[in-house]
């Protein structure tokens, strides 16, 4: 009984806008006795408020949130407390992973991670390790290599598709519909491609696309 009473419980907050995914992760973490999910949020704003209130040990944070995105949420959480943050995302490409790590993430998992990988990530981040799923690790290495060759060549296939769609005058909603992704994922890709190309607006991206002849 003494061992149980002395066990260090890791307190976790989940910030994820898909309720089914959030419930699945909660179910995984509740299988073990040394991790407790103490709060949930489905937007970045709610996540920042809950983390400030509860001061959890670990935050499992979706990168593609509606409204305030996961990167901005991450920066606010990391600047306002001591909670460790593991990004949890469908995106495992290098630019997404490197942006998250540079913004203060302590680890990065893709949503293809299995139950054991999620549990191990929470435990390892508490030991000051930086858990990365295999896909995220591969993407991060590719991003570091690509830094010597910035620009168009560093865009992912999806970012090129979004850029092409911007050049054809499509709105975020229309791009989302045509590519079968959410609008906040479109915004995330637009943010990434602007950063990689050294541009500052959609208008600049459209002009650059036409200059390079990438639109069809």
C-alpha positions in Angstrom: 0.0 0.0 0.0 2.9 2.3 0.7 4.0 2.1 -2.9 0.6 3.3 -4.1 0.5 6.2 -1.7 4.0 7.3 -2.8 3.3 7.0 -6.5 3.9 10.2 -8.5 0.7 11.0 -10.4 1.2 13.0 -13.6 -1.7 15.4 -14.1 -2.7 15.9 -17.8 -4.9 18.4 -19.6 -6.1 17.6 -23.1 -6.7 20.4 -25.7 -8.3 18.8 -28.7 -11.3 20.0 -30.7 -12.6 16.6 -31.9 -14.6 15.1 -29.0 -14.2 11.5 -30.2 -10.4 11.8 -30.5 -10.3 13.5 -27.1 -12.3 10.8 -25.5 -10.0 8.2 -27.1 -6.9 9.7 -25.7 -8.5 10.1 -22.3 -9.4 6.4 -22.4 -5.8 5.5 -23.2 -4.4 7.6 -20.4 -6.9 6.3 -17.8 -5.6 2.8 -18.3 -2.6 3.5 -16.1 -2.5 4.4 -12.5 0.3 7.0 -12.6 -1.5 9.4 -15.1 -4.7 11.4 -14.4 -6.6 13.5 -16.9 -7.6 16.6 -14.9 -9.1 18.8 -17.6 -10.2 19.1 -21.2 -10.7 21.9 -23.7 -11.7 22.1 -27.3 -10.3 25.5 -28.2 -7.0 27.3 -27.7 -8.5 30.0 -25.6 -10.2 27.4 -23.3 -7.0 25.5 -23.1 -4.9 28.5 -22.0 -7.5 29.3 -19.3 -7.8 25.7 -18.0 -4.0 25.2 -17.9 -3.6 28.5 -16.0 -6.3 27.4 -13.5 -5.1 23.8 -13.0 -1.4 24.0 -13.6 -1.1 20.4 -15.0 2.2 18.6 -15.4 1.6 17.9 -19.1 -0.6 19.3 -21.8 -1.4 17.2 -24.8 -2.2 19.9 -27.4 -3.7 19.6 -30.9 -1.8 21.8 -33.4 -4.8 22.5 -35.6 -7.4 24.2 -33.4 -10.2 26.5 -34.5 -9.7 30.1 -33.7 -6.4 30.5 -31.9 -4.2 27.8 -33.4 -2.1 25.3 -31.5 1.2 27.1 -32.0 -0.1 30.4 -30.5 -1.8 28.3 -27.7 1.5 26.6 -27.1 3.4 29.8 -26.9 1.0 31.3 -24.3 1.0 28.1 -22.2 4.8 27.9 -22.2 5.2 31.6 -21.4 2.7 31.5 -18.5 3.7 28.4 -16.5 5.7 25.3 -16.1 3.5 22.7 -17.8 5.2 20.6 -20.4 3.5 20.5 -23.8 3.3 17.5 -26.2 1.9 18.5 -29.5 -0.6 16.0 -30.9 -1.3 16.4 -34.6 -2.3 14.9 -37.9 0.6 16.9 -39.4 4.0 15.1 -39.2 5.9 17.1 -41.8 9.2 18.7 -40.9 8.1 22.4 -41.0 5.1 21.7 -38.6 7.3 19.8 -36.2 10.2 22.3 -36.3 7.8 25.2 -35.8 6.3 23.5 -32.8 9.6 22.6 -31.2 11.0 26.1 -31.8 7.8 27.5 -30.2 8.4 25.6 -27.0 7.0 22.2 -27.4 8.6 19.5 -25.3 7.5 16.7 -27.6 5.5 15.9 -30.7 3.2 13.0 -31.5 1.3 12.3 -34.7 -2.3 11.1 -34.3 -1.2 7.7 -35.7 0.5 7.1 -32.4 -0.7 4.0 -30.6 -1.8 3.8 -26.9 1.6 2.7 -25.6 3.4 5.5 -27.5 1.0 8.1 -26.0 1.5 6.8 -22.4 5.3 6.5 -22.9 5.4 10.1 -24.2 3.7 11.5 -21.2 6.0 9.6 -18.9 9.2 10.4 -20.8 8.5 14.1 -21.0 8.3 14.2 -17.2 11.9 12.8 -17.3 13.0 15.8 -19.4 13.1 13.8 -22.5 11.6 15.0 -25.9 9.3 12.3 -27.2 8.9 12.3 -31.0 6.8 9.9 -33.0 8.7 8.2 -35.8 7.0 10.3 -38.4 7.7 13.5 -36.5 11.3 12.6 -36.1 11.8 11.9 -39.8 10.0 15.2 -40.7 12.2 17.2 -38.3 15.4 15.8 -39.8 14.1 16.6 -43.2 13.3 20.2 -42.1 16.8 20.7 -40.7 18.3 19.5 -43.9 15.9 21.7 -46.0 17.1 24.9 -44.1 20.1 25.0 -46.4 17.7 25.2 -49.3 14.8 27.4 -48.3 11.9 28.4 -50.5 9.7 26.5 -52.9 11.6 23.3 -52.6 10.8 23.1 -48.9 7.1 23.1 -49.4 5.2 19.9 -48.8 2.8 18.5 -51.4 -0.2 19.8 -49.4 1.3 23.3 -49.1 1.8 23.4 -52.9 -1.8 22.3 -53.4 -3.0 25.1 -51.0 -0.7 27.6 -52.8 -2.1 26.6 -56.2 -5.7 27.0 -54.8 -4.9 30.4 -53.4 -3.5 31.4 -56.8 -6.8 30.4 -58.4 -8.7 32.7 -56.1 -10.3 30.1 -53.8 -11.3 31.1 -50.3 -10.3 29.0 -47.3 -13.7 27.4 -47.2 -13.4 26.4 -50.9 -9.9 25.1 -50.5 -11.0 23.0 -47.5 -13.9 21.6 -49.5 -11.7 20.8 -52.5 -8.9 19.1 -50.5 -11.2 17.4 -47.9 -9.6 19.1 -45.0 -10.8 21.6 -42.3 -10.6 25.4 -42.7 -8.3 25.7 -39.7 -5.9 23.2 -41.4 -6.0 25.4 -44.5 -5.0 28.4 -42.4 -2.2 26.3 -40.9 -0.8 25.5 -44.3 -1.2 29.1 -45.5 0.8 30.2 -42.4 3.5 27.7 -43.2 3.9 28.4 -46.9 4.0 32.2 -46.3 6.8 31.6 -43.7 8.8 29.4 -45.9 8.5 31.7 -48.9 9.3 34.8 -46.9 5.9 36.3 -47.8 3.6 38.4 -45.7 0.1 38.0 -47.1 -2.2 36.0 -49.3 -1.9 38.7 -52.0 1.9 38.2 -52.1 1.5 34.5 -52.3 -0.9 34.8 -55.2 1.4 37.1 -57.1 4.4 34.9 -56.4 2.5 31.8 -57.7 1.6 33.6 -60.9 5.2 34.8 -61.4 6.5 31.2 -61.0 3.8 29.8 -63.1 2.7 27.2 -60.5 -1.1 27.8 -60.8 -3.2 25.9 -63.2 
